[in-house]
Amino acid sequence: MWIKSFIHSIVVGMMFKRKLDLNALLEKKSYFLFGPRGTGKSTLIKQNLSSDILVINLLESQTRIRLLQNPQELESLITPHNPRAVVIDEIQKVPELLDEVHRLIEDKKIRFLLTGSSARKLKRTSSNLLGGRARIANLFPLTYSEIPQFDLTRYLNSGGLPFIYSSEEPYEDLIAYVDAYLNEEIEQEAQVRNLGKFARFLKCAALSNAEQINYANIASDAMVSESTVRNHYLILKDTLIGDLLEPWKESKKRKAIQTPKFYFFDTGVTHAIAGKKNIQPHSSDYGHAFESFIYMELRAALSYQRTHIPLNYWRSVNQQEVDFVIGESTAIEVKAKVRVTLRDTVGLQALREEKVFKKFYVVSLDPQTREEDGIVFLHWKKFLEQLWSEEIYPIP
């Protein structure tokens, strides 16, 4: 089922105009392009790159076996075509090619786009990832600005993987996606010794998505050691299934919490792992999904706009909290409420006393745009329109 849906994604991918411009990236330098499986890397390559690009797909068994046996044959595959640039799709399948890529960048000045759905195997075999000779870009699930006639409730339930967002049976496809992740990314790559224990941890992690990580509690619930939980979170990060959101620690007036949060990369995948289906407005699950959605939009915008500005959250030891802070310019509180007031800005007001941040936002379901006491209240659509128009934070 997952394979059928993935093939379907090549067709439906044409519906979505992605924000990431691969041609613009390759004009400057070689790049790694990382993104979880199903985010549309192969589709974007077909749509976005010009015809004078050579694509070497390591999912093709004949090509993969040939290059596994003799990585030096990479040059002979490239030379007859004299391409403007070379794409190696799913580079983690043959990480030994990185030595040849390194040589061809240095000696032949060939520009590469190296795509992958996992950085873990590459890190084990080539810790420096070409020593700065290739920059890193990321492809994320579909964003608000990439989906015509965006449906928020549909997105919060199904997530933004192209082939799932457009599916007639999204939850079934999500279950198949999670199963493929466990079997292909985890078991076949020998990431863990006990797949059952990892699957149990994975569900515990999904149930605590967007919360501060409590390693001891998750270890107890998953019936594994705390050190195992820490290692499993690194696996999730390296296989691009989620990422840590580190705290902003520079507050002077109030001591900051030091513990990171963890966000899965997609709301639909999170719900499938957690065993939740059809979340409804006004529920706590809806609120958590809405916060995750805003996180994913911020993360994607910061990446696609090539800002290199950090994204963090802030929480004091006295429990004042702000959901997201961008660099030292913008603080954002997210509320899945249709009516918000100054009572919802306690964390923002506490953070403002630090005299660091210049802009303060409350993003919610409230349709009324206004400014009160220096805090801007925006409906989520208005906020995302400004985000993708580069108005929320300064672009370097």
Secondary structure per residue as TSV (DSSP state, phi and psi in degrees):
chain	resnum	aa	ss	phi	psi
A	1	M	-	360.0	-42.8
A	2	W	H	-63.4	-41.0
A	3	I	H	-63.3	-43.2
A	4	K	H	-61.2	-43.1
A	5	S	H	-66.5	-36.8
A	6	F	H	-65.8	-41.1
A	7	I	H	-61.8	-40.3
A	8	H	H	-59.2	-31.5
A	9	S	H	-65.2	-28.0
A	10	I	H	-62.9	-36.5
A	11	V	H	-74.6	-51.8
A	12	V	H	-70.3	-19.7
A	13	G	G	-58.1	-26.3
A	14	M	G	-66.5	-17.3
A	15	M	G	-72.5	-21.5
A	16	F	-	-114.8	127.8
A	17	K	-	-95.6	109.7
A	18	R	-	-78.6	151.8
A	19	K	S	-78.9	-26.0
A	20	L	-	-79.4	123.5
A	21	D	-	-102.8	101.4
A	22	L	H	-69.2	-36.7
A	23	N	H	-60.6	-41.0
A	24	A	H	-64.8	-38.2
A	25	L	H	-63.0	-47.7
A	26	L	H	-73.6	-11.6
A	27	E	T	-65.9	-23.5
A	28	K	T	-104.4	-40.9
A	29	K	-	-167.0	170.5
A	30	S	E	-72.1	153.2
A	31	Y	E	-140.2	144.6
A	32	F	E	-86.3	134.8
A	33	L	E	-116.6	106.1
A	34	F	E	-101.8	144.0
A	35	G	-	-172.8	143.4
A	36	P	-	-57.0	154.0
A	37	R	T	-55.5	141.6
A	38	G	T	87.5	-3.2
A	39	T	S	-78.1	-12.4
A	40	G	-	103.8	27.8
A	41	K	H	-61.8	-48.0
A	42	S	H	-64.8	-39.9
A	43	T	H	-63.4	-43.1
A	44	L	H	-62.8	-39.3
A	45	I	H	-60.7	-44.5
A	46	K	H	-66.5	-38.0
A	47	Q	H	-76.7	-40.3
A	48	N	H	-98.2	-31.1
A	49	L	S	-89.3	145.7
A	50	S	-	-74.0	170.0
A	51	S	T	-71.6	-16.1
A	52	D	T	-89.7	25.9
A	53	I	E	-106.9	132.0
A	54	L	E	-92.9	129.1
A	55	V	E	-110.2	123.1
A	56	I	E	-111.6	112.8
A	57	N	E	-100.3	111.9
A	58	L	T	-80.0	0.1
A	59	L	T	-77.7	-16.9
A	60	E	S	-76.3	117.1
A	61	S	H	-61.2	-38.9
A	62	Q	H	-64.4	-43.7
A	63	T	H	-66.9	-43.0
A	64	R	H	-62.9	-45.0
A	65	I	H	-64.8	-41.9
A	66	R	H	-59.5	-44.1
A	67	L	H	-79.1	-27.6
A	68	L	H	-63.5	-41.1
A	69	Q	H	-71.7	-34.4
A	70	N	-	-149.7	85.8
A	71	P	G	-56.8	-25.0
A	72	Q	G	-65.2	-15.2
A	73	E	G	-73.8	-6.6
A	74	L	H	-56.7	-43.4
A	75	E	H	-62.7	-37.8
A	76	S	H	-69.8	-24.9
A	77	L	H	-74.2	-29.5
A	78	I	H	-88.0	-44.5
A	79	T	G	-54.8	-44.0
A	80	P	G	-61.8	-23.8
A	81	H	G	-90.4	-22.2
A	82	N	-	46.4	54.3
A	83	P	-	-77.4	159.3
A	84	R	S	-67.3	-34.7
A	85	A	E	-156.9	164.7
A	86	V	E	-124.1	130.4
A	87	V	E	-101.1	127.6
A	88	I	E	-112.9	108.4
A	89	D	E	-84.7	130.7
A	90	E	T	63.6	55.4
A	91	I	G	-58.9	-26.1
A	92	Q	G	-66.8	-13.6
A	93	K	G	-69.8	-29.9
A	94	V	S	-136.8	71.8
A	95	P	T	-63.2	-18.6
A	96	E	T	-62.2	-18.7
A	97	L	H	-67.2	-17.7
A	98	L	H	-61.4	-33.2
A	99	D	H	-63.6	-41.6
A	100	E	H	-69.2	-40.2
A	101	V	H	-59.8	-44.8
A	102	H	H	-55.6	-48.1
A	103	R	H	-64.3	-41.6
A	104	L	H	-71.2	-30.8
A	105	I	H	-65.9	-44.1
A	106	E	H	-72.6	-48.8
A	107	D	H	-87.1	-38.7
A	108	K	H	-105.8	-5.3
A	109	K	-	58.5	30.6
A	110	I	-	-78.2	138.2
A	111	R	-	-98.2	133.9
A	112	F	E	-120.3	148.9
A	113	L	E	-119.7	114.2
A	114	L	E	-110.2	108.7
A	115	T	E	-98.0	153.3
A	116	G	E	-163.4	152.2
A	117	S	S	-105.9	7.5
A	118	S	-	-156.4	133.6
A	119	A	S	-96.9	-4.5
A	120	R	H	-66.1	-48.2
A	121	K	H	-67.3	-35.7
A	122	L	H	-65.8	-40.2
A	123	K	H	-64.9	-36.0
A	124	R	H	-68.8	-30.8
A	125	T	H	-102.6	-23.0
A	126	S	-	-149.4	85.3
A	127	S	T	-63.0	-25.9
A	128	N	T	-91.2	-3.5
A	129	L	G	46.3	56.5
A	130	L	G	73.5	16.0
A	131	G	G	55.6	39.7
A	132	G	G	86.3	0.1
A	133	R	S	-76.9	-13.7
A	134	A	E	-132.4	131.9
A	135	R	E	-81.4	172.1
A	136	I	E	-116.3	130.5
A	137	A	E	-124.8	159.8
A	138	N	E	-130.3	145.1
A	139	L	-	-114.1	128.1
A	140	F	-	-110.4	172.2
A	141	P	S	-56.4	166.9
A	142	L	-	-54.9	142.8
A	143	T	-	-105.4	170.1
A	144	Y	G	-53.2	-42.5
A	145	S	G	-73.8	-9.9
A	146	E	G	-102.8	-5.5
A	147	I	S	-112.4	115.2
A	148	P	T	-64.8	142.1
A	149	Q	T	51.4	55.6
A	150	F	-	-59.6	133.8
A	151	D	-	-116.8	108.7
A	152	L	H	-62.7	-49.9
A	153	T	H	-61.9	-39.3
A	154	R	H	-61.6	-43.8
A	155	Y	H	-66.0	-43.8
A	156	L	H	-62.3	-32.3
A	157	N	H	-81.8	-45.3
A	158	S	H	-98.8	-19.1
A	159	G	-	81.3	-169.7
A	160	G	S	-117.6	14.6
A	161	L	-	-66.8	127.4
A	162	P	H	-54.0	-45.6
A	163	F	H	-73.6	-19.0
A	164	I	H	-90.6	-40.1
A	165	Y	H	-58.2	-33.5
A	166	S	T	-96.2	5.8
A	167	S	-	-79.0	149.3
A	168	E	S	-79.7	-19.4
A	169	E	S	-131.0	68.2
A	170	P	H	-61.7	-38.6
A	171	Y	H	-66.8	-39.1
A	172	E	H	-62.4	-40.4
A	173	D	H	-68.7	-34.4
A	174	L	H	-65.8	-41.1
A	175	I	H	-60.9	-42.9
A	176	A	H	-65.4	-36.4
A	177	Y	H	-62.5	-46.7
A	178	V	H	-63.2	-40.6
A	179	D	H	-62.7	-41.0
A	180	A	H	-65.3	-38.3
A	181	Y	I	-61.2	-46.9
A	182	L	I	-64.0	-42.8
A	183	N	I	-80.0	-37.2
A	184	E	I	-96.3	-42.6
A	185	E	I	-83.1	-33.2
A	186	I	I	-100.6	-57.3
A	187	E	I	-71.6	-51.8
A	188	Q	T	-66.0	-31.4
A	189	E	T	-87.6	4.3
A	190	A	T	54.6	44.6
A	191	Q	-	-72.2	-32.8
A	192	V	-	-136.2	160.4
A	193	R	S	-84.3	-30.7
A	194	N	-	-125.4	103.1
A	195	L	H	-65.4	-35.1
A	196	G	H	-61.6	-44.2
A	197	K	H	-66.1	-38.4
A	198	F	H	-65.5	-41.3
A	199	A	H	-62.2	-37.3
A	200	R	H	-65.9	-44.1
A	201	F	H	-60.0	-43.5
A	202	L	H	-58.0	-41.7
A	203	K	H	-67.0	-41.9
A	204	C	H	-59.9	-41.5
A	205	A	H	-65.1	-39.9
A	206	A	H	-66.7	-36.9
A	207	L	H	-69.2	-21.0
A	208	S	T	-109.9	23.0
A	209	N	T	-57.5	141.1
A	210	A	T	71.5	11.3
A	211	E	S	-111.6	161.8
A	212	Q	B	-59.9	137.7
A	213	I	-	-73.3	124.0
A	214	N	-	-110.0	93.3
A	215	Y	H	-59.8	-39.1
A	216	A	H	-66.2	-44.2
A	217	N	H	-65.2	-42.7
A	218	I	H	-67.3	-38.2
A	219	A	H	-60.9	-41.5
A	220	S	H	-65.3	-46.0
A	221	D	H	-66.9	-36.6
A	222	A	H	-87.4	-6.7
A	223	M	T	59.2	45.4
A	224	V	S	-135.2	172.7
A	225	S	-	-76.5	160.4
A	226	E	H	-64.4	-37.6
A	227	S	H	-64.4	-34.9
A	228	T	H	-65.0	-41.6
A	229	V	H	-60.1	-44.1
A	230	R	H	-62.2	-41.4
A	231	N	H	-66.4	-39.5
A	232	H	H	-64.7	-36.9
A	233	Y	H	-63.7	-35.8
A	234	L	H	-65.3	-36.2
A	235	I	H	-63.4	-44.2
A	236	L	H	-59.4	-41.5
A	237	K	H	-66.9	-45.8
A	238	D	H	-69.6	-29.6
A	239	T	T	-91.6	10.0
A	240	L	T	67.8	17.5
A	241	I	S	-80.4	-11.0
A	242	G	E	-176.8	-179.3
A	243	D	E	-152.6	157.5
A	244	L	E	-84.2	137.8
A	245	L	E	-107.4	108.2
A	246	E	-	-78.3	150.8
A	247	P	B	-76.6	150.9
A	248	W	-	-81.7	121.6
A	249	K	-	-110.7	8.3
A	250	E	-	-91.9	3.0
A	251	S	-	-65.0	139.2
A	252	K	S	-102.7	-38.7
A	253	K	S	-75.1	-29.7
A	254	R	S	-133.2	127.8
A	255	K	-	-64.0	135.5
A	256	A	B	-94.4	146.9
A	257	I	-	-64.4	145.3
A	258	Q	-	-104.8	-4.5
A	259	T	-	-87.9	133.8
A	260	P	-	-76.9	162.5
A	261	K	E	-99.5	163.9
A	262	F	E	-126.6	130.2
A	263	Y	E	-118.7	127.1
A	264	F	E	-68.0	158.4
A	265	F	S	-78.6	-10.6
A	266	D	-	-154.4	134.4
A	267	T	H	-67.2	-38.8
A	268	G	H	-64.7	-44.2
A	269	V	H	-63.0	-40.3
A	270	T	H	-58.4	-46.2
A	271	H	H	-66.2	-38.2
A	272	A	H	-64.1	-42.4
A	273	I	H	-64.4	-41.0
A	274	A	H	-78.1	-9.7
A	275	G	T	78.0	28.1
A	276	K	-	-109.1	142.8
A	277	K	-	-141.6	140.0
A	278	N	S	56.6	60.8
A	279	I	-	-69.4	146.1
A	280	Q	-	-114.5	149.0
A	281	P	T	-54.6	150.9
A	282	H	T	77.1	1.5
A	283	S	S	-95.7	161.9
A	284	S	H	-65.5	-34.4
A	285	D	H	-62.5	-38.7
A	286	Y	H	-63.9	-42.2
A	287	G	H	-61.7	-44.5
A	288	H	H	-63.9	-40.7
A	289	A	H	-66.4	-38.2
A	290	F	H	-64.5	-43.2
A	291	E	H	-61.7	-42.8
A	292	S	H	-62.7	-39.2
A	293	F	H	-60.5	-46.2
A	294	I	H	-64.7	-39.2
A	295	Y	H	-57.5	-47.0
A	296	M	H	-64.6	-36.0
A	297	E	H	-66.4	-43.6
A	298	L	H	-62.1	-47.0
A	299	R	H	-60.0	-45.1
A	300	A	H	-66.3	-43.6
A	301	A	H	-62.3	-45.7
A	302	L	H	-60.5	-36.5
A	303	S	H	-74.8	-50.2
A	304	Y	H	-66.5	-31.1
A	305	Q	T	-83.5	1.0
A	306	R	T	53.5	46.0
A	307	T	-	-84.1	-34.2
A	308	H	-	60.4	27.4
A	309	I	-	-91.4	133.4
A	310	P	-	-71.0	147.2
A	311	L	E	-113.6	126.5
A	312	N	E	-138.7	-179.6
A	313	Y	E	-128.2	166.8
A	314	W	E	-132.6	135.6
A	315	R	E	-148.3	131.1
A	316	S	B	-87.3	163.8
A	317	V	T	-66.0	-15.8
A	318	N	T	-92.6	10.8
A	319	Q	S	79.7	7.3
A	320	Q	-	-70.6	138.6
A	321	E	E	-144.8	145.6
A	322	V	E	-126.1	129.1
A	323	D	E	-60.7	-45.0
A	324	F	E	-143.7	138.4
A	325	V	E	-128.1	136.9
A	326	I	E	-110.8	114.6
A	327	G	T	54.5	-130.5
A	328	E	T	-125.8	38.4
A	329	S	T	-119.9	-38.2
A	330	T	E	-136.6	134.1
A	331	A	E	-121.6	137.2
A	332	I	E	-133.9	127.2
A	333	E	E	-110.8	135.8
A	334	V	E	-113.4	129.7
A	335	K	E	-135.1	123.9
A	336	A	-	-87.0	59.5
A	337	K	-	-128.1	148.6
A	338	V	S	-88.3	-7.1
A	339	R	S	-143.2	115.1
A	340	V	-	-117.9	150.0
A	341	T	-	-135.9	-178.2
A	342	L	G	-62.0	-21.3
A	343	R	G	-64.2	-19.5
A	344	D	G	-88.8	9.2
A	345	T	G	-117.2	20.2
A	346	V	H	-56.9	-45.3
A	347	G	H	-64.3	-43.5
A	348	L	H	-61.9	-41.4
A	349	Q	H	-66.6	-36.9
A	350	A	H	-65.7	-41.5
A	351	L	H	-68.5	-32.6
A	352	R	H	-61.6	-27.4
A	353	E	T	-64.4	-17.3
A	354	E	T	-72.7	-17.1
A	355	K	S	56.7	40.7
A	356	V	-	-110.8	-49.9
A	357	F	-	-85.6	147.3
A	358	K	S	-104.2	-27.9
A	359	K	E	-122.8	140.0
A	360	F	E	-132.6	126.6
A	361	Y	E	-127.6	145.3
A	362	V	E	-114.0	120.6
A	363	V	E	-107.0	127.2
A	364	S	E	-154.4	-171.1
A	365	L	S	-90.5	-1.9
A	366	D	-	-68.4	122.4
A	367	P	-	-75.6	-11.3
A	368	Q	-	-86.1	118.4
A	369	T	-	-87.6	130.1
A	370	R	E	-163.7	168.9
A	371	E	E	-128.2	128.7
A	372	E	E	-134.0	129.0
A	373	D	T	52.2	38.8
A	374	G	T	79.2	5.8
A	375	I	E	-112.5	129.9
A	376	V	E	-94.0	127.3
A	377	F	E	-102.7	120.3
A	378	L	E	-128.7	137.6
A	379	H	E	-63.3	147.1
A	380	W	H	-57.7	-35.3
A	381	K	H	-65.6	-44.5
A	382	K	H	-62.3	-41.2
A	383	F	H	-61.4	-45.9
A	384	L	H	-69.3	-33.4
A	385	E	H	-61.6	-42.0
A	386	Q	H	-71.1	-35.8
A	387	L	H	-60.0	-49.2
A	388	W	H	-78.5	-10.1
A	389	S	T	-94.0	6.6
A	390	E	T	63.8	42.2
A	391	E	-	-109.8	-10.8
A	392	I	S	-82.3	-35.2
A	393	Y	S	-141.1	155.6
A	394	P	-	-70.7	135.2
A	395	I	-	-93.4	121.9
A	396	P	-	-60.2	360.0
